Amino acid sequence: MYLHLGKNVVIRTGDILAILDIENSSVSKITREFFAAARGRGEIVYLNSTELPKSFLICNGRDGVRVYVSHLAPSTLKKRTGFLENISNL
């Protein structure tokens, strides 16, 4: 299954390691250090520059680790990952 993140970015749901709320997670020193290291390695992809970010996804794909920063809420992304499963249950 695939997840559309916006801005013509689609990822495999199997590559998702975590979907996190950026507001709650950014309080942690460990998360700030993780972002700084990922930024230094060029692993961060910002999906929307006009809206405040609400979530970030940590993914491990063919190109290595990527961190996608999204304006979509974590709950919205979670719902999208199960969209096709829910349809098949109807």
N, C-alpha and C positions, 0 to 999 in steps of 0.2 A: 504494500500500500504506500501511497505517496501523500505528502502534506504540502499544500501550497502556502507559502509564507508571505506572498506579496512580492511586488517588484520583479516579477518573472522568475522567482526563485521557488523551486520545488525540490523537496528532499525525500529520501526514503524514510519511512517511519522506523525501519529497523536500524537506521543510523543514529537515531536520537538517543543520547545518553541521559539527558535531563532537560526539562522545561521548568524554568524558574521565574518567580516574580522578581523583577529587577529592584523594586522599591524595598522589599523586605531583605533581599539577599545582599544589596549593596552596602548595608550597614556593617556587615562583617569585614574584618580586616583581611581575612583569608580570601574572600571574594574579590576585594579590591586588588590584592596582590596577584590573583589569578588573571584578572582583566589586564593589569599592567604587563604581565608576562605574555599573554595572548596578543596584546596590541603590539608588543615588541617583535613578536614572531610573524605578524601580519595575518593572524588567524581570525580577526573580528570582521564581520560583514554587517554593516548597518543597513537595514531594510527601508527605513523611512527617515528622512532628515527634517521633515516638517512637523511631525507629531512627537510628543514625549514618549520615550520607550517605556513599555510596561512589562516586557518579558525578555528573556534570552534563552536560547537553546544551545546546548552543547552537543555537537554531533561528531561522529567518527566515521568518515567515509573513505572513499578511494584516494582522495586528495589529502588525507590526514584529518586532524582535528580542526573544526570550524566552530566559531561562536557567532550565532546569528542574533542580532539585537532587533527586536520587533516592537511595533506599536500595538500589536494585538495582545490581549490579556491572556495569561496562561490558561485560564478556563476555556477560552475560545479555541486556543490551539489544541487543548486536550479533547474538546468536543469534535474538532475536525479530524483528529486521528481515528476516531471511532465511527465516523459518518457512514461509511459503506457497510460496516458491521450492523449498524442500527437499521439501515434500509433492508438488508437481507433478512432481518427478523420480522419484517412486516408481512 
